[in-house]
Amino acid sequence: MKRIGILPHLGKAQAIELAHTTRSFLTESGAEVWVTSEVAHKLGWSANSALHVGDEPLELDAAVVLGGDGTLLHAAGFLASYGVPLLGVNLGYLGFLTEVEAVDLEPSLRKLLAKDFEIEERMLLEASVEGGGRNERFLAVNDVVVTRAAFARMIHLSIHVDDVCVGNFLADGLIVSSPTGSTAYSLSAGGPIVHPRLETILITPICPHSLATRSILALPEEEVRIRLIADRESDVLLTADGQAGIQVAPTESVIVRKAGISARFIKLGGRNFYEVLRNRLNYPVLHPPKPEGS
């Protein structure tokens, strides 16, 4: 490991503190460090032979992400096109995507420097909008969501998979999720839990006005097209991972497909998906019977 990026959540004091700790540990171990200009400014760091500052993460062997799941999602979307593997350090509430806790930072960095890890590839989604002359593209680690704006009425959606109409319905919106995102918004909307290494595209309606509408798992090579039926006056929004988004007009369609690149997560071997499912989401919660006489 020659050059490692540090991406902290700049709104968390603990993340800033651990960024200083991480930089010291890495440089003392002989590695170079890269940070964005924003991080360098916030932390008061100046570029030198061991610290590289810039907006493009060139020649990075890995990146350490200090924050919660949201911080890791943002970093994955940013670094996926560069092929940089990410080590997520949990400083948030749930920490479902992150690999290690803050107390395990230094031993984890030792493993990182020794290349004692595996890389897990995660399927990404790519979303675009057609029909309005736009040329915008969004990458999502978790999900692409088409939803009504605040205080708007339900929206009328028509769903096609590879040009075959699946159906149309009234709902608050629709979630198109990756397997990684199956335990995020899609799960809250009643979608299934999918192992993150499987490749499929999950289609889950949000509060559909129908008893028969359920989630659908499409093939990874299939394309999902969401068309707005302009019979209701509602503002409609497209968001990717809850972070980037635009307004969608009634004459436009949202296209979601598997992206041509993947997110790369560093796995140190300490956490299994099913253990995380049990420990983080309390699945299933079974309370033992009380002892007799209690």
Order of alpha helices (4+ residues) and beta strands (2+ residues): beta-alpha-beta-alpha-beta-beta-alpha-beta-beta-alpha-beta-beta-beta-beta-beta-beta-alpha-beta-beta-beta-beta-beta-beta-alpha
